[in-house]
């Protein structure tokens, strides 16, 4: 299981990986931060990017903030960093 800290920016014009913010991968989310829509969009984006089902991804902390710790079942930290295309922010 991999774990990573992400910086999420809801309400963007499109959902995309957008570099880093304070050393964490930054993900811009088109969904607004209302009724959990941005969290659902984050899980869908990560599942698609990693080629995993949505059930393999969960937000461990930061449900109501921009910095989130996300756990990904079925990948190592190195595999997750490779699929996100970033080497920053992953933790063992």
C-alpha positions as CSV (number, residue, x, y, z in Angstrom):
1,X,0.0,0.0,0.0
2,X,1.3,3.4,-1.0
3,X,0.7,6.6,1.0
4,X,1.1,10.2,-0.4
5,X,0.5,13.7,0.7
6,X,-1.2,15.8,-2.0
7,X,-2.2,19.5,-2.3
8,X,-5.6,19.8,-3.9
9,X,-7.1,22.9,-5.5
10,X,-10.9,22.5,-6.0
11,X,-12.9,24.7,-8.4
12,X,-10.3,24.7,-11.2
13,X,-11.1,24.9,-14.9
14,X,-10.1,21.3,-15.4
15,X,-8.9,18.3,-13.4
16,X,-5.2,17.8,-13.8
17,X,-1.8,17.3,-12.2
18,X,-0.3,20.8,-12.0
19,X,3.3,20.5,-10.7
20,X,4.0,20.8,-7.0
21,X,3.0,23.0,-4.0
22,X,5.4,23.0,-1.0
23,X,7.0,19.8,-2.3
24,X,3.7,18.0,-2.7
25,X,2.1,17.0,-6.0
26,X,-0.6,19.6,-6.8
27,X,-3.8,18.3,-8.3
28,X,-6.3,20.9,-9.7
29,X,-9.9,19.6,-9.4
30,X,-12.7,20.9,-11.6
31,X,-15.3,19.9,-8.9
32,X,-16.2,22.4,-6.3
33,X,-15.5,21.8,-2.6
34,X,-19.2,21.2,-1.9
35,X,-20.8,18.1,-0.5
36,X,-17.6,16.0,-1.0
37,X,-17.6,16.6,-4.8
38,X,-13.9,17.5,-4.8
39,X,-12.9,14.5,-2.8
40,X,-14.9,12.2,-5.1
41,X,-13.2,13.9,-8.1
42,X,-9.8,13.3,-6.5
43,X,-10.5,9.6,-6.0
44,X,-11.7,9.2,-9.6
45,X,-8.7,11.1,-11.0
46,X,-6.2,9.0,-9.0
47,X,-8.0,5.8,-9.9
48,X,-7.9,6.6,-13.6
49,X,-4.3,7.8,-13.4
50,X,-3.1,4.7,-11.5
51,X,-5.3,2.2,-13.4
52,X,-7.0,1.0,-10.3
53,X,-10.6,0.8,-9.1
54,X,-11.9,3.7,-7.0
55,X,-12.3,1.3,-4.1
56,X,-8.4,1.0,-3.9
57,X,-8.0,4.7,-3.1
58,X,-9.0,6.4,0.2
59,X,-8.4,9.7,1.8
60,X,-6.9,9.0,5.2
61,X,-6.8,12.6,6.4
62,X,-7.6,16.1,5.1
63,X,-11.2,15.5,4.1
64,X,-12.0,19.2,4.6
65,X,-8.7,20.7,3.7
66,X,-6.4,21.2,0.7
67,X,-3.6,19.0,2.0
68,X,-4.7,15.3,1.9
69,X,-3.0,12.1,2.8
70,X,-4.2,9.4,0.4
71,X,-3.7,5.7,0.6
72,X,-3.5,3.6,-2.5
73,X,-3.9,-0.2,-2.2
74,X,-2.2,-2.4,-4.8
75,X,0.8,-0.1,-5.5
76,X,4.1,0.6,-3.8
77,X,5.2,4.1,-3.1
78,X,7.6,4.0,-6.1
79,X,4.9,2.8,-8.5
80,X,2.5,5.5,-7.3
81,X,5.2,8.2,-7.8
82,X,5.8,6.8,-11.3
83,X,2.2,6.9,-12.2
84,X,1.7,10.4,-10.9
85,X,4.9,11.4,-12.7
86,X,6.3,13.0,-9.6
87,X,8.9,12.0,-7.1
88,X,7.8,14.5,-4.3
89,X,5.4,13.9,-1.5
90,X,5.3,10.1,-1.3
91,X,5.9,8.5,2.0
92,X,6.7,5.0,3.1
